[in-house]
């Protein structure tokens, strides 16, 4: 039910609510990389330094859970790193 609700929220562009649903899914089943990846993508979409840093961690956990075989998660780590670099450039 949480996954279905999260997908509905994403389709309605209600990303904060979708993030909550994915958090619940990760708490219920922390070894499923799909939930970590989806949560990271929602956080990346929300943007902001804190969300990007958290998204990078969840992309990295997806990479770890899949043994480095998830190309989407590897690319997500790169995207987050680039976005964080842009945000902190003037600091």
FENWO-V253024 format. One record per residue. N is the residue number from 1. RES is the residue in one letter. PSI is psi in whole degrees, 0 to 359 (* if undefined). Layout:
# FENWO-V253024
<<N/RES/PSI> <N/RES/PSI>>
This chain:
# FENWO-V253024
<<1/X/320> <2/X/320> <3/X/316> <4/X/316> <5/X/319> <6/X/317> <7/X/323> <8/X/315> <9/X/319> <10/X/318> <11/X/333> <12/X/5> <13/X/36> <14/X/76> <15/X/327> <16/X/319> <17/X/321> <18/X/320> <19/X/318> <20/X/317> <21/X/316> <22/X/327> <23/X/316> <24/X/320> <25/X/319> <26/X/322> <27/X/323> <28/X/321> <29/X/81> <30/X/351> <31/X/5> <32/X/111> <33/X/334> <34/X/321> <35/X/320> <36/X/318> <37/X/314> <38/X/319> <39/X/317> <40/X/319> <41/X/322> <42/X/317> <43/X/320> <44/X/321> <45/X/322> <46/X/324> <47/X/185> <48/X/149> <49/X/312> <50/X/316> <51/X/321> <52/X/320> <53/X/319> <54/X/320> <55/X/319> <56/X/320> <57/X/320> <58/X/328> <59/X/317> <60/X/322> <61/X/327> <62/X/317> <63/X/316> <64/X/316> <65/X/333> <66/X/3> <67/X/29> <68/X/13> <69/X/357> <70/X/102> <71/X/324> <72/X/319> <73/X/322> <74/X/318> <75/X/324> <76/X/320> <77/X/317> <78/X/316> <79/X/317> <80/X/318> <81/X/317> <82/X/317> <83/X/319> <84/X/319> <85/X/318> <86/X/319> <87/X/326> <88/X/12> <89/X/317> <90/X/358> <91/X/*>>
